[in-house]
Amino acid sequence: MFKTFVQKKLESYVKVYFQKHPDIKLVAVGGSVGKTSTKIAIATVLSEKFRVRLQEGNHNTEMSAPLAILGVDYPDNIKSISNWLAVFKAIRYRIKQPTDVDVIVQELGSDRIGQIPHFGTYLSPDIAVVTAISPEHMEYFKTINAVAKEELSIADFSKQILINRDDIDGVFAKYLTNYRVNTYGTTASAEYHFISENYSSENGHSGHFFAPEFSESIPATINALGEHTLRPATAAAAIGVKLGMNAVEIAGGLAKIQPIPGRMNILHGIKNSTIIDDTYNSSPLAAESSIRVLYQLTVPQRIAVLGSMNELGDTSALEHEKIGKMCDPNQLAWVITVGDQAEQYLAPAAKSRGCQVKSFKNALIAGAFVRGVLEEGSAILFKGSEGGIYLEEAVKEILESTEDEIKLVRQSTEWLARKESFFQNL
């Protein structure tokens, strides 16, 4: 009862905030994967011209999203009435003050049916981005069509929609009710697209961004590893165009986009190795894309460390098997799995292809094993989920410098204590 009261109060404050400050633009980011990277890329590009508000974590639930939009901190104790009264006071003050932002970029997440439509009861984004439709939280959604209906329902309450053409099957267009739709991607089939002309793992991509509003393409450099990591930047550039940025501003913003912890971040490892740190989370689409990037690197040895993909429900066996079958013995010296689902389903599929496979329950032991088999100049992909996997701790085993540990995900005091307890109880 108390939680419901607080949530409704927060939502009513958000409505009042936008009524009092009608010039503020709201950009909402939804989709199965890639929301946080896309949100941060959008904020980075828009900051070349506008005052932008975003919270860098994934504050995207019914309770946290209103506070992120309003720019008010989440209370330390969510059960404390006095804490919430202080939050409400801060919100009222924020509403009364002159606006301190031009654009708010907000991630909207869902782990069960109906959560995205609920955001529409109090939000009306000027532009909404849908990053992907792929298996997520399948213990609740059950089918990919249910996922598509949920994620694309953001169109029902948004003024314009921008959809990732590369990672959303056209068959799902039947679920769209808002036809003010544009697409973005990395091929000319999307209205807004970036074509990479030169790429290296050290310098990223250089190429051209194309938009229907501009008669000429925009030369740009994007510091991203692999094609799939270009898509958040392309979405950001498209949003910039729609909000009136010029070519110089867009190119400047794209050049400033940097990988964020745990998301396709390149780190230096021992023995002159290259670490691809993609440990923030894992899903079938993201894992497939990451492995393809690993295959593109010209190195004497490649190792894939793959953790279980969580929250796949009844589809878990099939999705893990698909990733296992992607593992090519001609490309990979080792496939190393962490977690029960990966060991049960991914590992046998990789072995059936002829891969050399080793499975572990514990990321720390897996990291020590990698250290033992690592050759000079190797490339190692670490791709894992949060709950019970924590491959960022395996990365530490082969980092060239302990100073780079701050570049890993989940390194706060609270997270480290939680993980220490987890590993001790295995």
N, C-alpha and C positions, 0 to 999 in steps of 0.2 A: 504493500500500500504506500509506504513512504517513498520507495523508489519510483513508483508510478507518478506520485505527486511531483517529485523533483524533476523527472523527465518532462512532464507536461509544462512545468514552470519554465524550464530551460528553453523548450521549443517556443513557448509564447514570447519569451524575451528575444529570441532570434527574429521572430516575425516583426516585433516592434523595432528592433535594430535596423532592419532593412527598410521599414517604413520611414524611420527618422533619417536614414541616410540612403536615399534612392539612387545616388550616383555611384555607389559601390557596386562593382561587378563581381558576380560569384561564378567561379569555374569549378565544376564538380568532376571528380575522376572516379569512375567505377570500372568493373571488369574482374575477371577471374585471377589474373596475375599482372604484375607490373604497375600496380597503382601508385605505390610510393615513389618508385623511380620516375614515373611520368609526372607525378605531382611536383617533385623537386625540380625536374627539368623545366616544367612550365614556369615555376616561380623564378628560376634562374634567368630564363629568357625575358620574362615580363619585367624583371627588376631593372633592365636596361632603360625602361621608360617610366614604370609605375612604382608606387609604393605597394608592396605586396605582403600579405599575411599568410603564413602557413605554419603548421607545427610539423616538425620533421619526422616524428614518430608516426605510427599508423593509428592515429586517434580518429577512428572511423565508425564507431558504434553509436547506438542511439543516445547514450549518455555522454560520450566524449566528443562527438562531432559538434554539438551546439557550443560547447566551451571552446573548442578549437576555432570555430568560426568567429566567435566573439573575442578571442584572444585573451581568455581568462584561464588561469591555471586550475587544473583538476585538484580537488581538495585532498589533503593527506589521508583523512579518515572519512570515507564516503558514508559511514553510518552516523557521523556526528552532525546533529542539528545545527550547532553553533558554526561548524565549518561551512555548512551549506548556506547559512544566513550571511556569512562573510562573502561567499561566492556571489550570492544574489546582490549584495550591496556593491560589489565590484562591477557586476554587469550593469546595474542601474547607472553607475557613474560613467561607464564606457558609453552607454547609450546617449547620455546627456552631453558628452564632450564632442567637440568638432571631430570629424572623421580623421583618422590617422592612417588610413589605407585607401588605395584606389581599387585594388583587386584582392579578393580572397580566393585562395586555391584550397579546395577541401576534398579529401578522399572520402568516399562512401563505401563501406564494406557490408558484406552480408554473409552469414553462415547458415541461414535457413530461409525458407520461402516467406516472403512478405516484408522483409526488412528494408529493401530498397524502396518499394512503394510507400512505406511509412515515411521516409524522408520527404516525400512529396506532399505530406500533410502540412509542412511548414517551410519548405524550401522551393524556390523557383530559379534554378541556375540559369544564368545568361548563356552559358555554353557547358555542355556535358561531354566528357570523353569516355568512351568505352574501350578499354585496352585489349581485351581478349575474352573469348568464350572457350573455356576448357574445363576439364574435371576439377571440381573443388568441393569440399565439404559434402562428399557424395553420400555420407551416412544420413544426411538430411535431404539433399536434393534428389538422390536416386538416379536421375537420368540427365543427360546433357541438355535435353530440351527444357527441362525445368531450370537448369542453370541459365540458359539463354533467355528464357522468359523473365527471370529475376533480374539479371544484369541489364537487359535492354529496357526494362520498365522505367529506367531513369529518363527515357525519352518522353514518357507520359507527362512529366512535370518540368521539362527543361525547354528553353526557347530555341536552342540550336543543339544539334548532336554531331559529334565528330567520332567516327568509328574506325578502328584499326582494320584495314582491309586485309592485311597479311595474316592476322590471327583470328579472324571471325568469318566463319563460313557463310557464304551468301544465302544459304538455305534458311538461316535464322532471321532474314529480313522480314519474314512473315509476322514476326512478333513486334515489329515497329509500328507505332501509331502516329508518330511525329515524322513528317516527311521533310522537315528542314534538316536534312542529313548531308554531311560531307564525309569523305574518307581520307585517311592518311596511310602512308606506308613507305616501302622501299622499292617500289616499282612504279612505272608510269601508269599503271591501272588505277592508282589512287589519285584523287584530285590534288592533294598536297603530298609531295613525295621528295625524298632525298635520294639522289643517285651518287653512290660512292665511286670515285674514280681512282683513288689510291688509298691503300690501307697498310698499316703496320701495327703490330701489338704495342710498340713503343709510342707511336704518335697518333694512333687512331685513324679516323677516316677524313679524307679531304674530298670534296665533291661539290655538288650544286643542289640547292633546295628550290623546288618549283611550286608556285602557287598561282591559281587562276587569276588572282587580282593583279599580278605583276606580269608585265610583258616580257621581262627578261628573268632568267634564273638568278639566284643569289649564291655566289661562291661562299663556301663555308667549310670550317674544320670542326669535327666533333670528336672529342676524346672518348671513344667508346670501343669496347672490345667485342667484335662480332656484329653481324648484321642485325640480330634481334634487339641489341641494345641501342640501335639507331632509332628505333620506333618512338621511344619516349621523347627524344630530341625533336623528331619530326612533328610529333603532336604539339610540342611546345612552340615550334616555329609557326605552325598553323594557327594556334591560338593567338600568337603575337600578331599575325596578319589580320585576323578577325577583329582584334582590338585596336587596330590602327597603327601598328609599329611599322617603321620603314625598313628598307633593306639593310642599312648600316646597323641599326639597332638589333635586328634579328641575327645578323651574322655575329655581332659582338656577343650577344647572349648565348648563341650556340657554342662559341669558342670557350665559354666559361663553364660549361657543363662538365662536371667531374663524376667519376664513379663514386658511389656511396658504399659504406661498409657492408660487406657481405653480399654485394650484388655485382658480380663480374668485375671484381677489383683485382688488378695485377699487383702482386707483391713479390719481393725478392727472397728466394730460398737459398738454403745451403747448396754447395757444389754448383753455384751459378745457375740454379734452377729457377723456373718461372712458375709461380703459384697463381692459379686462377681461383680467387676466393669468391665462391658463390654460395655461401653458407647460411644466408639469411633465412631462406625457406626453399622448399622444393615441391614442384608439381610436375605432371607429365610433360606439359608444353615447355616449361622452363628447363627441365632436365635434358630434354631432347635438343633444345637450342644450345645449351652449354656444351654438350658432348660434341656437337658439330663444330663449335669454335675450337675446342681442343684439337680436333682432327686437322684444322687448318694451320696449326703451328708447325713450322719446320724445325724439329728437334730430334735428337737421337733416341729419346725414350719418352713415352707418354703413359701417364698413370691416371686412372679415373677412380676417385674415392666417392662412392655414391651411397648416401644414407637413405633410409626408408622414407617414402613419401607419405605423410600423414593425412588423415581425414578423407580417404578415398572410398571408404565404405565397401560395398559389395564389388566395386570395380578395382579394388586394390591388386588382386592377383593379376588381372589382365594388364593393368597399366604398368606394374613392375616388370612383367614379362616383356612388354613392348620395349622398355628401356634396356633390358638385358639383351634383347635381340639386336639392339643398335650397337652393341659393343663388338667391335671388329678386332679380331686377333692380329690382323695385319697393321692395325693402327695403335693398339694398346699393349704395352708390356704387362700391365697388371690391371685387373678390375678388383677393387677392394670395396666391400660392402660393410655398412654399419647399421645395425638394427634388425629386428626379427623379420619384417616384411621383405626387406631387401635380400636377406639371407634365404628366405623361403621361396621367393618367386623370381627376383632379379638374377641372383647368382646362378641358379640352374640354367636359366635361359642364356646367360653369357657363356657358361661352360659348354652348352650344346653347340655354340658357334666356334668353340675351340679356344676361348680365352683362358688365360691363367687367372684364377679367381681365388681370393682369400676373404673370408667373412669374419667379422668381429661384432661383439655386442657393445663394445666400448670404444668411443672415439679416441680416447687417449692411447689405448693399445694399438688402434689402427694407425695413428700418427707415428708411433714408434716403429711400426712395421714399415711404413713408407720410408722413414729415415734410413732403415737398414737396406732397402732394395734400390734406393735412389741412385741414379747414375749422373755423371757430370752433364750439365746443360739440359736436364730433363724439364718437362712441363707436367704439372700435376693439377688436375681439376678436383676441387672439393665442393661437392654439391649435396646439401643436406637441409633438413628441416629443423625447426626449433625444438619441439617437444620430444625429449628423450634421445636426440641425435647429437646436436651441438658440435658439428664438425669444425667450428672455429677453434675449438680446443685442440683438435688434431693438427690444424694449421700451425699452431705454436711450436709443434715438435720439429718443424723444418724451416721456420723463419730464419733468415740470415741474421737479423737483428731483433732482439727482444723489444727494442724501441718501437717496432712496427706493430706490436700487440694492440696499441691504441687504435689502429686502423681496422681492427676486427669488430664484428658485431657482438652485442651483448657483453660488454666489458665493464658495466657499472658495478659498484660495490654490491648492490642487491643481486644482480645477475650472477656474479662470480660466487657469491655465497650459496645461491640456489643450485648452481651447477656443482659446486663442491659437495653439497649434500647428496645430489643425484648420483655422482660417481662413487661416493663412499658406500651408497646403498645398493649398488649393482651386485 
